[in-house]
Amino acid sequence: VSVSLEEVRRIAALARLELSPERAQVAAGELSTILAHMEVLTEVDTEGVSESLALGVVGPATRVDEGPPVVLHASISAIAPESRDGFFLVPRLATHEDPETTT
Amino acid sequence: VTGPRAAVDASLARAHAVRAGSDGLNAILSSDESHARAEADDLERRRDSRQAGALFGVPVVVKDNIATLRLPTTCGSRILEGYVSPYEATAVARLRAAGAIVVGKTNLDEFAMGSSTEYSAFGPTRNPFDPSLVPGGSSGGSAAAVAAGITRIGLGSETGGSVRQPAAFCGVVGVKPTYGRVSRYGLVAFASSLDQIGVVAAGVGDAAIALEAIAGHDPLDATSATVTIPRYGDAAGDSLRGTVIGVPKEYFPEQLDHRIRAHCLRALEYFRSLGADVREVSLPNTSLAIPVYYIIAPAEASSNLARFDGVRYGLRIAGDGLRGMYEATRSRGFGPEVTRRILLGTYVLSAGYYDAYYRKAMQVRTLIARDFTRLFAAGTDLLFTPTTPTTPFPFGAKSDPYDMYLSDIFTVTANLAGIPAMSLPIGRVDGLPAGGQLLAPAFGERKMFAAAFALERALGGEAHR
């Protein structure tokens, strides 16, 4: 398995990660090495084997769909990096951005 | 010590003693000593006015990826530095309801991704037996704290062995309950089909009391099971006569440290002498567990960790617009191992690779789980193996990521199959602890505890020599 630099950039973009050229190069090598160890799985016969497994409980537990489940001991403004009137504030979307005025 | 206040004072004094100097453990990331003392005083005052819980006045530590009120919940990551949860994990609430007092939050590999606690953004935890060695991970802080005598009980979390492996490296008991046995409400998600809160404890009895306190259904966790909780502590009186203990040959490879093997064989002799029927068995798909685990766990992590984007909590670093903010925050907030696993997970889930890696891994996971089901259905009650292939290793010894992943070789299978497992001390190798592992069918913790109690009693001081 060889993961190319281009693939690492594509994956990083999907994962919303910014990698320096050096870090991307290192990541390509590391991913290739790690994935080489996974190759052994291709030799396993999994014809007709289910890919879902019932763990622990048989079927999910349910509860009545009402109200907020717990009282929060802090407000949004206490934990959010930026908020106003109970809303989270985020930078403007790129398509709406005016390069002169964005922060 | 007698009484909650004396117990908390002793625990905090011990924490101070082992923190000092350049060889300090760095097991505890945060603690609110005056609040812990006030809670102890409060318990003291109400001692007679209400029924004392099973953990009345018992100091405990909690891994820092489990939400607590007041104390920060950082997951050992810069991205959550200083974050204080607005709610409390059910497991913590249940410990407190039983009378326990949280005296500190413990160090871990960032987001529980690691096997040595070297990947914490707040520095590594050291092994109480030798400060040049790792305590194991990812619950290295809880294991080191219990081993150093700060508390007798600590909460940890397991995704692939993160309680059992550090417990083995630090000479204490570590329990990974059945998937669904303990509520995960308030546990910061890493890999949701594998994660489970577990217990680190000074002895089997402490572990039994703690698990009993935190186990049981919780409407706030859809994966928590509505299955009766047996009295695990009562398993101390159960006989092993007729119990079939399987010894899977795949867990005793040639590379296994021969002294760990010898300790395992001694433990098996004790099981035989107590009336257990010890048999060699086979779990043929064992060698596939690490590749399967390191596809599934990073895949789930890449999705779970998408929530850390600088919007709702934690770190925010400004970038070019919204997307730039996401990328700047995540790139500076996550450390190298977390970044590596997010990349790996995103890769195996991406178009063109999903079938070859993720789907295939899920199918092989089914085969691994079937190995266990088949053995248990055919009359094997429990399995016994070493917990780790080696004793604790020095800092920096595993610079190749895959080499580090192999530390989990005997523990990941229980997580993949969703079954309970525990590690307990079975002897020393050059003065360093070695752990033996018991595995049981889903919700078979009581029988697992019965064997653990019996072995602990039979080994006595030999477990620590």
Interface residues (C-beta under 8 A of the other chain):
Chain A: V3 E7 V8 R10 I11 A12 L14 A15 R16 L17 E18 L19 A27 E30 L31 T33 I34 L35 H37 M38 V40 L41 T42 V44 T46 V49 S50 E51 S52 L53 L55 G56 V57 P60 A61 T62 R63 P69 V70 V71 L72 H73 A74 S75 I76 A78 I79 A80 P81 E82 F88 V90 P91 R92 L93 A94 E97 T102 T103
Chain B: L69 Y83 V84 P86 Y87 E88 T178 Y179 G180 R181 S193 H217 P219 L220 A222 T223 S224 A225 T226 V227 N285 S287 L288 I290 P291 V292 Y294 I295 S302 A306 D309 G310 V311 R312 Y313 G314 L315 R316 A318 G319 D320 G321 L322 R323 G324 M325 Y326 E327 A328 R330 S331 F334 T339 R340 I342 L343 L344 T346 Y347 S350 A356 Y357 R359 K360 A361 M362 Q363 V364 R365 T366 L367 A369 D400 P401 Y402 G418 A442 F443
